[in-house]
Amino acid sequence: MKTNKLILSGIIFFSLLINVSAFAVSSQYWEENPLTMTEGETKQIEIYLQNMAGTEDITAKGSITEGTGIARFIEEPTYLVKAGEKTKVIIEVKAPKGTEIKNYYIKVSFETTSEQGNFALKNSVERVIPIKVETESKKVISKTAFYLIIGLSAIIILLLVFLLLKKNKKKKKRK
């Protein structure tokens, strides 16, 4: 009896290993690199569903479990992810006017179901997308600083070129 249970357990274990899913969700935003927005701004962000090591196509159903007031799927949230490929998912994020200046989080969940015979395996993967809402003036200051650095760099380069040309001209006169 023990041997039969052991053999049956082994068969079930190895048959489940065949169905191992390599399903993943990736995003270009994480805790140290949040999506930066200003109040009143709307952005579309991309996340990717990946089935890179799987041997079968996967259907994933998405849901926004946190941040439903500021985020929504652009398309119907059911996606076919082919084996060995990735699928782009577009989410619209909106920071309405009057939004409190602070950090927010969107939690996106994708669930897959793999059915084989009498067994159905569910797999769920979540991705948290941090959002940093800041005032418009912070963005303007950073743009101004960028243009200031570019302008000063251009002036310094022009000055160096001018001085080199002047120095070469003096050397030619001496000869």
C-alpha positions as CSV (number, residue, x, y, z in Angstrom):
1,M,0.0,0.0,0.0
2,K,2.8,2.4,0.9
3,T,4.6,1.6,-2.4
4,N,1.4,2.3,-4.4
5,K,1.0,5.7,-2.7
6,L,4.6,6.6,-3.3
7,I,4.4,5.6,-6.9
8,L,1.1,7.6,-7.4
9,S,2.6,10.6,-5.6
10,G,5.7,10.4,-7.9
11,I,3.5,10.2,-11.0
12,I,1.4,13.2,-9.9
13,F,4.5,15.2,-9.0
14,F,6.2,14.6,-12.4
15,S,3.1,15.2,-14.4
16,L,2.7,18.6,-12.6
17,L,6.3,19.4,-13.4
18,I,5.5,19.2,-17.1
19,N,3.0,22.0,-16.6
20,V,5.4,24.3,-14.8
21,S,4.7,27.8,-16.1
22,A,7.4,30.4,-16.6
23,F,4.9,33.2,-16.6
24,A,6.2,36.6,-15.4
25,V,5.1,40.2,-15.4
26,S,7.7,43.0,-15.9
27,S,7.6,46.7,-15.6
28,Q,10.0,49.6,-16.1
29,Y,8.9,51.1,-12.7
30,W,10.0,49.9,-9.3
31,E,10.5,51.4,-5.8
32,E,13.8,53.2,-6.8
33,N,12.4,54.2,-10.2
34,P,8.7,55.3,-9.7
35,L,6.4,56.7,-12.4
36,T,6.7,60.5,-11.9
37,M,3.6,62.5,-12.6
38,T,2.1,65.9,-11.8
39,E,-1.4,66.6,-10.6
40,G,-3.8,66.7,-13.6
41,E,-1.5,64.6,-15.8
42,T,-2.5,61.4,-17.6
43,K,0.1,58.8,-18.8
44,Q,0.0,55.5,-20.5
45,I,2.5,53.0,-19.2
46,E,3.5,49.6,-20.6
47,I,4.0,46.4,-18.7
48,Y,4.9,43.0,-20.2
49,L,3.5,39.6,-19.7
50,Q,6.2,37.0,-20.5
51,N,6.0,33.3,-21.3
52,M,9.7,32.8,-22.2
53,A,10.3,29.3,-20.9
54,G,6.8,27.9,-21.3
55,T,6.0,25.3,-24.0
56,E,2.3,26.2,-24.3
57,D,0.4,29.4,-24.9
58,I,-1.1,31.0,-21.8
59,T,-4.2,33.1,-21.3
60,A,-3.8,35.7,-18.5
61,K,-6.7,37.7,-17.0
62,G,-5.6,41.0,-15.5
63,S,-7.1,43.0,-12.7
64,I,-6.1,46.1,-10.9
65,T,-6.3,45.2,-7.2
66,E,-5.0,48.5,-5.8
67,G,-5.3,52.0,-7.3
68,T,-8.5,51.5,-9.3
69,G,-9.3,55.2,-8.9
70,I,-6.3,56.3,-10.9
71,A,-5.5,53.4,-13.2
72,R,-7.3,51.3,-15.8
73,F,-6.5,48.9,-18.6
74,I,-6.7,50.4,-22.1
75,E,-7.9,47.2,-23.6
76,E,-9.9,44.2,-22.4
77,P,-7.7,42.7,-19.6
78,T,-7.5,39.2,-21.0
79,Y,-4.3,38.5,-22.9
80,L,-3.0,35.6,-24.9
81,V,0.7,35.1,-24.2
82,K,2.3,32.8,-26.8
83,A,5.0,30.4,-25.7
84,G,8.5,32.0,-25.9
85,E,7.1,35.5,-26.3
86,K,6.0,38.6,-24.4
87,T,2.8,40.6,-24.7
88,K,2.5,44.3,-24.1
89,V,-0.2,45.6,-21.7
90,I,-1.0,49.3,-21.7
91,I,-2.4,50.9,-18.5
92,E,-3.7,54.4,-18.3
93,V,-2.7,56.2,-15.1
94,K,-4.4,59.5,-14.2
95,A,-3.5,61.9,-11.4
96,P,-6.6,64.2,-11.3
97,K,-6.3,67.9,-10.5
98,G,-6.2,68.4,-6.7
99,T,-4.5,65.0,-6.2
100,E,-2.5,65.1,-2.9
101,I,1.2,65.4,-3.5
102,K,2.6,62.0,-2.3
103,N,3.5,58.5,-3.4
104,Y,0.8,56.2,-4.6
105,Y,0.8,52.5,-5.6
106,I,-1.0,50.5,-8.3
107,K,-1.1,46.8,-7.8
108,V,-1.8,44.8,-11.0
109,S,-2.5,41.1,-10.8
110,F,-2.6,38.5,-13.6
111,E,-4.1,35.1,-13.2
112,T,-3.5,32.1,-15.5
113,T,-5.3,28.7,-15.5
114,S,-3.7,25.6,-16.9
115,E,-6.1,22.6,-17.3
116,Q,-4.9,19.1,-18.0
117,G,-7.2,16.2,-17.5
118,N,-9.0,16.4,-14.1
119,F,-6.5,18.9,-12.8
120,A,-6.6,22.7,-13.0
121,L,-3.7,24.8,-11.9
122,K,-4.0,28.5,-11.2
123,N,-1.1,30.8,-11.1
124,S,-1.3,34.4,-10.1
125,V,1.5,37.0,-10.5
126,E,1.3,40.6,-9.0
127,R,3.3,43.7,-9.9
128,V,3.4,46.8,-7.8
129,I,3.9,50.1,-9.7
130,P,4.9,53.0,-7.5
131,I,3.7,56.5,-8.6
132,K,5.2,59.7,-7.3
133,V,2.9,62.7,-7.8
134,E,4.7,66.0,-7.5
135,T,4.0,69.7,-8.1
136,E,4.4,71.1,-11.6
137,S,7.1,73.5,-10.4
138,K,9.5,70.6,-9.5
139,K,9.3,69.4,-13.1
140,V,9.9,73.0,-14.5
141,I,12.9,73.4,-12.2
142,S,14.5,70.2,-13.4
143,K,13.9,71.1,-17.0
144,T,15.4,74.6,-16.4
145,A,18.4,73.0,-14.7
146,F,18.9,70.7,-17.7
147,Y,18.8,73.6,-20.2
148,L,21.1,75.6,-18.0
149,I,23.7,72.8,-18.0
150,I,23.4,72.3,-21.8
151,G,23.8,76.1,-22.4
152,L,26.8,76.5,-20.1
153,S,28.5,73.4,-21.7
154,A,28.0,74.9,-25.2
155,I,29.5,78.2,-24.1
156,I,32.5,76.5,-22.5
157,I,33.1,74.4,-25.7
158,L,32.8,77.5,-27.9
159,L,35.3,79.4,-25.6
160,L,37.8,76.5,-25.8
161,V,37.5,76.3,-29.6
162,F,38.0,80.1,-29.9
163,L,41.1,80.0,-27.6
164,L,42.6,77.1,-29.6
165,L,42.0,78.9,-32.9
166,K,43.6,82.0,-31.5
167,K,46.6,80.1,-30.2
168,N,47.1,78.4,-33.5
169,K,46.9,81.7,-35.3
170,K,49.7,83.2,-33.1
171,K,51.9,80.2,-33.8
172,K,51.5,80.7,-37.5
173,K,52.4,84.4,-37.3
174,R,55.6,83.6,-35.4
175,K,56.9,81.3,-38.2
